Amino acid sequence: MRLIGLEALRTRLPWLVAVVVLVTAGLAQFLGQISIIEATEMRASILGALLRIVAVFVVIVFVANSMARDMSDKVNELLLAHPSPRWAYFLGKFLGYLVLSAGIALAFALTLALWADVSG
C-alpha cells in the first residue's frame, strides 16, 4: 500500500488532480456564465459530469501504468519470490489503489461541493 502512495507522488498524480480540478472548475464557471437560465445548476451539472469522467480515466490510466511498470521492472517477480504470502501482495496492491481512488474521489467531491448549491 505504501508503494502505491510513493508511486503516485513520484508520478506527480496530486499535481494532475489539482490541474484537473482547476481546469474543470474554470470550464464549468465559463459555461455557467454563458448560460441564460439556471447558471448554478448548469455549472454544477457540467462540473459533476466532467469530474466523474476524469476521475475514472485518471484511476484507470494510473493503475494500468503502475501494473505495466511493475511488469517491465520485474517487481512482481521480486516480491513474489519473498516468503510472504501472495494474497498479502495482491491485497496490498488492491488496498493501495482503493485508497488512491478514494482520495481522488474525495478531492473531486469537495470541489463539486464548493460549486454546487447544496441548500436544496
N, C-alpha and C positions, 0 to 999 in steps of 0.2 A: 504494500500500500504506500509506503514511504517512497519507493522508487517511482511510482506513478506521479506523485507530487513533485519530486525532483525533476522528472522529465517534463512535466507541464511548465515548471519555472524555466528550465533550460530552453525549451522551445518557444518561450515568450507567450504562452497561452493567456496569461492575465492581461497582457497588453492587447492581444487580439480581441478579447472580450470587452475591454474598455473602449477600443476603437469602434467595435460593432455597436456598443451602446450609444456612443456619441453620434455615429453616422445615422443610425436608425431613428434616434430621437430628433436629430436635425431634419431628417426627411419627413418624419411624422409632423413636426412643427410646421414645415413648409407646406405640406399638403393640407394641414388643418387651417392654415392661413388663407389658402385659395378656395376652400370650401365655402359655399354660400350659407348653408344652414348646418346646425349641429356640429360645429367645429371641434368641440371637445370629444364627442362620441366618435367622429371621424378620425381624429388624432389617436385616440386610444385603440380603436379597432385596427388601424394600419400598423401602429407600433406593436400591438399584440401579435398580429399575423407575421410581421417581419421577424420579430424576436423568436417566435416559435420555430419558424423555418430555419433561421440562422443557428439557433441552439442545436437543433437536430443535426444540421450539416457540420457544425464545428465538432460536436462529440463524435460523429461518425468518422470524420477525417482524422481526428486525434487518435482514436482507438485503432483505426486501420494503419496509420503511420507508426504508431507505437509497436503494434504487433509485427509489422514488416521490418522495423528496425531491430527488434529482438531476434527475428529470424535471421537477418543478414549478419548481425553481430554475434550470433550463436549464443545469446544469453539464455535462451530456453534450455539448450543442451547443458550449459554450465550449471544452471540452477537445478535442473532435474537430476544431475549427477550427484548432488549433495544428498546426505542421508535423510533430509526432511521429506515428509510425505507429499505426494503430488497434489493432493487436494488442498494443502496449505498454500502452495504456489498459485493454483488457479483461484482459490478463494481470495487470496491477497490481491491478485490482479483484478478480480471482479469487484471487490470492495473499493479498491483504488479508483476504478473507473466510475463506480457508483457515487462515491464522494465527490469526484470531479464533476460529474454530471449534475449532482445536486447543487454544487457551488455555482455552476453556470446558470442553472435554473433559478437559484435564489437571486443572483445578480440581475438577471433579466426581469424577474418578478418585481424586485424592488424598483427597477427603472419604470416598469409599467405602472406600479402603484403611485409613483410620483406624478405621472402624467394623466392617469385615469381619474375620473370623478367617482369616488367610492361612496359618496353620500347617498346615492341612490336613485 
